[in-house]
Amino acid sequence: MVSEAQAPSLPATSKRRTTGQQAILLGSKIWSWLFLLMLVFYFSWQGTGFFSLRNSQNILVAIVPIVLMGLGQTFVIIAGGIDLSVGWLMGLSSVISALVIREEYNAGVAPWLAIIQGLLAGVGVALAAGLINGVIVAKLRVPPFIVTLGVSFVARGIGFLLAKGNIIAGQPQLARDLGNESLLYYVRGEGGGWYFLKKPDVTGAQLRMMDRVFTWPVVITFIVVLVAIFILHKTQFGRHTYAIGGNREAALRAGVPVDRHVILLYMMSAGTAGLAGVMHAWRFSGGAADAGDALLMMSIAAVVIGGVSLFGGQGRVIGTVIGALILAVLQTGLIMINVKTFYQYVIVGIIVILAVLMDQARDLIVGRAEAAA
Amino acid sequence: MFKKLLLVTVVLALAIPLAIPVTAQDDKPKIGFLPGVVDPFYQVMELGINQAVKDFGLEVVTQFPESWNVTVQTPILETYIARGDLDYIIIAPVDKEQMIAPLEKALEAGIKIITVDTFLGDGDYENGLVTFPISYIGSDNVEGGRIAARALVEALGGKGKVFVENTNPGVSSVEGRAVGFQEVIAQYPEMEFVGMEYCLDDATIAAEQVSAVLQREPELAGIFGVNVFSAQGAGNAVKAAGLQGAVQIVSYDATKDAMENLRNDVVTMVLAQKPYDMGYLAVAFAMADWRGVTSLPKRVTTGFAILTKENMDDPEYARFIYQVP
């Protein structure tokens, strides 16, 4: 949606394209969907228990932190930046929120209130770190790669220091329920069925027939995804994000408040990572400084596989969700067919490169600025 | 886009039980093995598991997490649960607190748990914080730490500064080792404990940390490396500083690398754990439980073999060196 004024000097591309070019264009749009479908079909056919309600939920739970970290990242990368701090910010947030919850809870505050305080503290700290990222990137013009890497190390250190090199446990049961209980329950077999918002009163053998459908972190992530889709694709904020990534100077001339916008983007990115950290503390009943360590690169891979261009200017939120789904389906699928999950990394590596090639092929055909639109 | 997103979620969520495998109660249990990380210790454990699985005519599913982190181990565990065909999971939980909730879900799904090498809660499955696992099979790590400390005290003549290179906080096994070590060191007035660092199971980081400590503490006389990677890093740092012999190292885990260091006098003593036994016993316990045996001990310690330069070639001892194909 870049207007003429914001994207000057378009390369004069021919509107009449060859069939081959059209195929590439179409392919670049839908290949990740097709690849995901193909994986689902293959693993359902080959694997034990892959195509089941339980595993579908397992996959959704697994992508929560990757999607959350990837969401903010999607905005930042579309605007031509990158945020390497989200991994350790997630850990720092999990530590801070778990600390606040534990201290308040031990001091006699009601669990729900302690949890809200923990949520605010965890996300708040992440937002503050995002503000630092954003200000240094936007105002001092330091490359985002360096700034966010630096902040990442600071977060890492503070996380371990606050946790005194340990895990912050001692969380109330309510926090654990929030991380593990769900909106719906399904009980298989006789006398079973769907339960809404109410944990069925089953025990023993029947308990094994119970599946949690849409756990709370999944529900929350779903809402955040909807909000992100709305912001990026339906608001002026979203259009400005594309404009800055497409051509920063042009965006400036067109009157986009670039600096302020960039600062907000880094805060969003840190904020969603912070939320991931808070939900980690719920799910695992504890905060850990290294909670996001293994997830940062996965989240960036999800963003790239989802078609967000590392050169900025293009990408969609739904692409990132698809990217995260591909990663989770690959991992669970390989376990279902009992193949070493290390193959996952080989495959992910190849599709990341493939995704970038697709991206460039599309650019060659339509020209950068038009692709951004 | 909203529609597509909705479609994907709905398809995933409502992929209703068409294909849920009905677990035909065949008379052999199916086992999932989930170690803490990919390293020679767990690879030897896998050999023990595989041997037992073969002896009992069972089936096993094994996946090695690529790094030591609950966010890496849990997705694998949850997929084990979702498979729907496993009866027992033999796991080395990577965190004694954070892995409780994920493992309770396995229990709810009707899968029984045996923990190997590391435990949940305080490790007392009789009366402790966590009692649902069938058993903990592993080393007595506090005692292992004590043995390491005594060996170091002896090698140093009861005098000197000592340092611990650890892996991750919140892990029952290595935590116990450090506790036992410090306990014994504190009994000797002329021994001084100068600190502990965490390398997060990365030998390169361990080497950097130990190099720095060697700078900070020129009189450092001894180092305790609590596992494969810590000991490897400590050995490399001491070698790089040319301090073999001047700084004594005692370490856990009899990897080939550790044996080489033992032979070249970089390391004074190696505590070999018995991962093969842990793996074999865990499968045997699962089999026994399946057959209705109810008197399985909640805690089994598998003991150590203490390897020195003198005995390392003696076949009686050499069989405890971690032989990974």
Interface residues (C-beta under 8 A of the other chain):
Chain A: S44 G47 T48 G49 F50 F51 S52 L53 R54 N55 S56 Q57 N58 I59 L60 V61 A62 P65 F160 A163 G165 N166 I167 A169 R176 G179 N180 R188 A205 L207 R208 M210 V213 F214 F222 V225 L226 I229 H233 H280 R283 F284 S285 G286 A288 D290 A291 G292 D293 A294 L295 R316 V317 I318 V321 I322 L325 A328 Q331 T332 I335 M336 N338 K340 T341 F342 Y345
Chain B: M1 F2 K4 L5 V8 T9 L12 A13 L14 A15 I16 P17 L18 A19 I20 P21 V61 T62 Q63 F64 E66 S67 N69 V70 T71 V72 T74 P75 I76 E78 T79 Y80 I81 A82 R83 G84 D85 D95 E97 Q98 M99 I100 A101 P102 K105 E108 A109 G110 N168 P169 G170 Y198 L200
